[in-house]
Amino acid sequence: MFARFMKDESGATAIEYGLIAALIAVAVIGGVTAVGNATSAKFNLVATKLGS
């Protein structure tokens, strides 16, 4: 029973998938934040040009 428990890797696979999903989520959040900041800067520039 103990040997079978030591050979069981199903939990390790689930943890690996969880880590991959977390890494992808961090990358997506970083990308969306960067695009959002750039878009906001462009809108502010356009608003400033239209206001003057």
C-alpha positions in Angstrom: 0.0 0.0 0.0 2.8 2.4 0.9 4.7 1.6 -2.3 1.6 2.2 -4.4 1.2 5.6 -2.6 4.8 6.5 -3.4 4.3 5.7 -7.1 1.1 7.7 -7.5 1.9 10.8 -9.4 -1.7 12.1 -10.1 -1.3 14.8 -7.4 2.0 16.0 -8.9 0.4 16.3 -12.3 -2.5 18.4 -10.9 0.0 20.7 -9.2 2.0 21.1 -12.4 -1.2 22.1 -14.3 -2.1 24.5 -11.5 1.4 26.1 -11.7 1.1 26.4 -15.5 -2.3 28.0 -15.2 -1.0 30.5 -12.6 1.9 31.4 -14.8 -0.4 32.0 -17.8 -2.7 34.1 -15.6 0.2 36.3 -14.5 1.4 36.8 -18.1 -2.1 37.7 -19.2 -2.6 40.2 -16.3 0.7 41.8 -17.1 -0.1 42.1 -20.8 -3.5 43.5 -20.2 -2.1 46.0 -17.7 0.5 47.2 -20.1 -1.9 47.6 -23.0 -4.4 49.4 -20.7 -1.7 51.8 -19.6 -0.7 52.5 -23.2 -4.3 53.0 -24.3 -5.0 55.3 -21.4 -2.0 57.4 -22.3 -3.1 57.7 -25.9 -6.6 58.7 -24.9 -5.2 61.4 -22.6 -3.0 62.7 -25.4 -6.0 62.9 -27.7 -8.2 64.6 -25.1 -5.4 67.1 -24.4 -5.1 67.9 -28.2 -8.8 68.3 -28.6 -9.1 70.5 -25.5 -6.6 73.1 -26.7 
